[in-house]
Amino acid sequence: MTQLSEVQETLLTQLSTINPFFREIYGVQAIVVMNDGLTVRLHTWKDRKSTNIDITYNAGLDVYQVTGYRIEGSTRVRQLQKFPEVYFDELYDFIQKLQKEA
């Protein structure tokens, strides 16, 4: 099992601090810790749609890259959108955009 890096732990703590119910609001079923130490994948299920949302921290710019993937069936994955420079206070808005698009 991969342990959370400091970056990943900080991201999840901040999301929970800003909105303690973010997991319920966005239908987060699982949080996957990626091996790069900079990315967290939120596996969501909302409105009968399964979506993966990757949030990757870019330390050089102090921003996040947010990428959404629609899970279609058991083997098809379609990239929705990629937002390369998202500030932390904008994360909720971009997560919501990706779920609406899915």
N, C-alpha and C positions, 0 to 999 in steps of 0.2 A: 504494500500500500504506500502510495506517495504521500508525504507529509506536506502541509501547507508551507509555502515560503512566506517570508515576512510581507512581501507585496500582496500575495493572495489573501493572507489573513487580514491585512489592513483593508483591502477592498471589501471583503465580506462583512467585516465589522462596521465599516462606514455605511454600507448599504443597509444593514440592520439598524444602525443608530439613527439614520435619517428617517427610515420608515420600518419599524419593528415587524410589520406585516408584509414586507416586500415579497416573501416567498409565497404567501397565500394570494396576494393581489395578482401576481404574475403566473401563478400556477406552477411554481418551481417544484419539480418532482425529484430532481437530483442536482447536486453540484459536483462537477467533475474537475479535479485538480490536474492541470496539464503539467507535464514534466519540465517544461521550459521555466517554470517558476514565476512567470509573468502573466499567465493566462488562466482564467476561470471560465468554465463552460456551464451555463445554466440550461438544464434540460427542462423545458416547460411543456405543460399540457393545459391548454385553455381553449374553450369553445370548440372542443373536439378536434383540435389541431395540435400537432407535436412540433415544437420548434427548439432548435439549439441556438443559444446566443453566446458567442465567444467574446469575452472582454479581456483585452490584452493591454497591459500597461506599457507606455513608451516613456521611459525615465528621462530621455534626452529632452523631450518636449513637455514632460509632465502632463500628458494627455492619455486618453484611452482610445484604442481602436475597437469598434464594436461591429461584429459581423453576425448576421443571422442566417440560419439554414432551416429550411422547411423539410421535415422528414415525411416522405410519401411512401407508404407501405413499409416493407421491412428492409428494402435495399436501396431505394432511391433517395438521394439527398440533393436538394436544389438550393443554391446560394440565393438569398434574398437581396440584401443590400450590405454594403460595407461602408462604414463611416470611419474615416481614417483619423480624425482629430476631434475627439469628444472630451470636453471637460467634465470633471466628476459631477458637478451640479446639473449636468445635462443628461446623465446616464439614464435616469428614469424615463425621460421623454423619448430617447432613442430605443429603449427596450420596448416601450409601448408602440412606437412606430413599426418595429419589426413584427410584433405580434399581430398588429392589424393587417399588415401586408401578407402574412402567412396564409 
